[in-house]
């Protein structure tokens, strides 16, 4: 974040998105993946300018609601869309067909039956497979996807439903994994999925490995090893003719690094020996640190020397949970100082409880 630009925004708080940096990052990821398809998970950040910046560098967009369907189709009229997520309504399924979603990720036999009543569709069956991923931040079990019994039931139903075409399997099983762990999981998934799909008579089977590539908020300069991941994705399976299609759908690991939440200090006070820096805005605009329980990385962009004390950075909300960073090193801050919270390009504004206390919305700026 350019300090001069941040100090000159005029109104705080504000989100700043680096569209040029985002496009460069997405282009590099796309190049590293080789034949593997790259879909962007719009849930990470559906901002229209973000979508437009990514469009030339991704193979499609994954959406998870009727609202996302409509928004992404309106913003990117010609994008390939995949529609996933549990609890799809009949209205959303019909909308996916009407808006030409290329793939629908089916979550249950009941959902498959409801889809079959609406018309022709190409589907991936979401699999909840018994594979473990050590050190995962999240494991996508429970309501997500189906076990082998339900998958087999869906395959039997599809065989008797000519207008539903089974294209493959979706298996997003865990999040927050580095490249070696993601590769190990990919090998387990494809080793199960490809024989199962071919046993169902699926030619050129598709395996969607989901997202979940690690993003380290304690080290803003760290990046997932896309080069190793792309080079070592299961390649032996591609020797089959026709070869299978591998697909991933990251979100956070694409956009997180290219957004900042910039705001100013309103007050600094010490209470019972602890120092608190109160900034304009808070977790109702930037929910990530509250949702993940971490300290949001930040830079003080007004001129200062090195850190001289520790403080907790909080927002304006009437709750002790409105914490952006807890007991972190800071210089001697004062009202009017400007702070830029980094890694705010994903799961930030769009997941925030923005109407709580009815504070003004942040401004938005785009670096092109």
N, C-alpha and C positions, 0 to 999 in steps of 0.2 A: 504494500500500500504506500503510495507516494504521500509523504507527510504534508507537503504543501497543498496537495489536492484535498486531503482529508480535512485540513484546517479551514479550507475555503468553501466547504459545502453550503454554508449559510444557514441550514436548518438541521437540527439533530432531534432524534436519531435518524440515521439513513443507512440503507443497504447500498453497497457498491458492488457491482458484478463486473469482473474482468472478462468480457466476451472474447477478446483476442486470445488471452491466455487459455481460456477454456477451449476454444477451437483448436489451438495448438496441442493441448493435452489430449483431446479426443482424437485428433489426427494421429498422434503417436501411438495411442492405444489401438486404434484401428489397424495401423500398420503392423504392430507387434502380434496381432491375433491371426494373421494369415487367413486361412479359409474359414475360421470360426466366425460366425455371425455375431455382431454386436448390436443389441437392442438397449436403448436407454430406459431405465425405470423412472417414469415421469413422477412417481410419488416422491422422489428425492427432492425435486424442485421443478414444478411445472410452469415457472415463469415463461411467458411467451417469448421473450428475447433469448432466454436460455435455450428453449427448444429450437428457435431459428438458428442460433449459433451452432448447435450440435447437428442439425439436420444433414449437412453435407458429409458428416464424418461417422454416422451411424447407419446401420442397416434397417432400423425400425425403432419403434417406441412401444414399451410395455405399459399398459394402463390397467387400473384396478377398480374403476367405478364408472358409472354412467357419466358423471361430471367430468372425469378425466377423458373419457372417450370423446365427448362433445368438444371439450376444450382443445385437445390435441388435434382432432380432425379439422376443427376450424382454423387452428394455427398452422398446421402442416397438412394441407388438403390431400397430398399425394403420398403421405408416409405409410409404410407398412405398420400395421397395428396388431399387437397381441393383447388379448383381454384376459386377465387373471384375477385371482382373489377369491376368498370364500364368501358365501352368502350372496351370490348374484341373484337379483330379482328377475322375474320374467320380463319386466320392462327393460332392464339392462341387457339381457340376452337378446331381446328383439332389437334393441338399439345397436348392439354390436354387429348383428347381421345387416341392419339397414346402413350402417356406416362402413361396411366392408372390412371389418376386422379380419385379418388374414388367418389368425389362429385364435381359438378359444381354449383356455386351459380349464378343463373340467375337473371339479373338486369332489364329486360324489356320484354314485349311480342315480340318485334322485335328480341332481342337476342335469345329468345327461338326458334323462327322460324328458325333463321340461324343455331342454334345448331341442330335442328331436321333434317335439310338437310344434316348433316354431319354423322349421325349415332347414335347408341344407347348411352344413357347417363342416369345416375342417378343424379337428380338435387334437390337442395334446392332453393326455391324462396325467394329472398331478399325482406323483408318487410320494408316499410317506414311507421311506425305506429304512430298515433297521441298521443304518450305518452311523458310526460315531465320528465326531470331529473334535478331538481334544483341543481345549483352549478356545472354543467358539464363544463369541460374545452372546450370540443368540442361537438357539436351536429351533428350527421351524417344524416342530412336531405338533401334537395335539390336533387342532381343527384343520390343519393344513394338509391337503392331499389324502391319499388312500393307501391302505395296506394291500398286500398281494391279493387277498380274497376279493376286495372291492374292485381292484384293477381287473382281475379276471372276469368279474361280473360285467364290468363295463365293456370289456372286449367282446364278450358273448352278445351283449345287446347291440353293439355296433355291427357285428357280423349279420344281424337280422334287420339292420336299419340302413338301407342302401344310400340314403341321402346324408348320412353322417360318415365322414371319412376319418379314420384314425391315422394321424400323421406321425405321432411320436409320444414322448414322455417328457414331462416337466418335473424336475427334481431339485428345487432349491431347499437344501437341508440345513444350512447353517450360515452364520454371518460373522464377520470379524476375523477372518482367517488370512494368514500370509500365503504366498504362492506355493510353497511346498505342501502345506495342508490342503489348499484348494485343489492342487493336482492329485493328491492322494484320494480326496473325495471324488473327483471327476473320474478317476480310474475305477473306483468302486461302483459308481453310478452307471458308467457305460458298460462295465462288465456284466451288470445285471440287465440293463435296459435293452441293449442291442439284441442279445439272443431272445429276450422276451418279445420284442417287437417283431423280429423276423418269424418267430413262432406264430404270431398273429397274421402273418402274410403281408407285413408292411414293407414295401420296397422303398429305398432311400429314406430310412427312418430318421427322425429328428429327435435329438436329445437336448433339451434346454436345461443347462446346469445352474440357472439362476444367477444371482449376484453374491454379495456378501464379502467382497474383497476388503481386506483390512484397511482402516483409516485410523492413524495414530494421532489423537488429539494432544498427546504429550510431546510430540515431535512434528511440528507443522511441515518440516522439510522432508520427512520420510514419505516414500511412495511405494505402493504395491509393485512387485517386480513383474510388470506386464511382459517383458521380453522373455523371461524364463517361462512364465505361464503359457504364453502363446506358442513357444517353441516346443514345450513338453506336454501339451494336451494330448490325450490318447490318440496316437497317430496310426497305430496298427489297425484300428478299426476302419480307417479310411481306405485300406487296401481292398475292401469289399466293393463289388460293383452291383448297382450304383453305390457310391460311398454315402455314409450317413452324413447328416448335417448336424454339427455342433453349434449351439447358440448360448450366449450368456446375456444377462440383463442387469448389469451394475447400475447403480444410481449414485450413492454417496461417493464412491471412489472416482467418479467422473467429475462431479460439480463441487464437492466440498471445498476444494482448495482455492476456488476462484470467486469467493464472496466474502465481504466484510460487513460487519455491523458496527457503524461508526457513531459514537455519541460523546456527549460532554459531561463533565463532572458538575453535579449540583451542590454537593456538600461533602465535607470530610469531618468525621468526628471519632472520638475515642470513648468507648464505654466499657468500664470495668477492665481496663487494660488492653482491649482489642480495638483496632482501628478499622473503620468502615468507610469506604468510598461509595457515595451514592451517585449513580449516574442516571441521566435521563433515559427513560425506557425501562428495559429489563427483560425477564424471561417470558413475558407476554408477547414479546417480539422475537426473542431468540430463545426458544425452548430447549435447544439441544443440551446445554449443560445440566438443566434440571431433569430432562428425560434420561440422560445417560449417566448422571451423577459424576460429572467430571468438571475440571476447571477449563473454561474456554480460553484458548490462547489469545493473547492481546499484545498490542504495542501502544505505548504512550506516544502520540505523534506531535505533541507540543514539546518545545525544547526543554530537556531536563538532563541532569547528570545520571549516574548509575543508581540502581535501587539502594535505598537507605533504610527501609523498614519493610514490614509485611502488613498487608491489609486484606480485607475481604471486600470484593466489588459486588455491590448489590444494586437492584433497580428500585423503582418507585412503588412497587406493589405492597399491599398491606398483608404480607405473609413472610415469615422468616425463610421460606423456601425460595424466595426470589434472589438467588445467588448465582452470579455469573462466574466468579472465581473466588476460592476460599483460601485465605491466609497465604497470599502469594507475594513475592518480592515486588516492591513498587518504589519509585522515587517519591519525593515529597510533593504530593498532589494537592491541588487547590481548585476551587470552583472555576470553571472556564477551561480547564485542561481538556484535551480531546483524546479519547481512547478508541482504538480500532480493534475490535474483536475479529480475529481471523477464522478461517475454516468455517465460514458461515454460509457456504453456498449450497448446503444440503440439509434437509430436515431441520430447518431453522424457522423462517417466517411462515412457511406453509403448514407447519404443525403446531403453531403457537396459539395460545388461548387469547387471541388479539383483542377481544371485546371486554375482557375482565378489567373493571374500573374505567373503561371507556376513555383511555388515554389516546391522543392523536396517533394515527398510523405513521410509520416511518416514511421518509422520502426514498425514492429509488433512483439510482444513477447507474449508467452503463458505460464501461470503458470499451471502445471499439478499436 
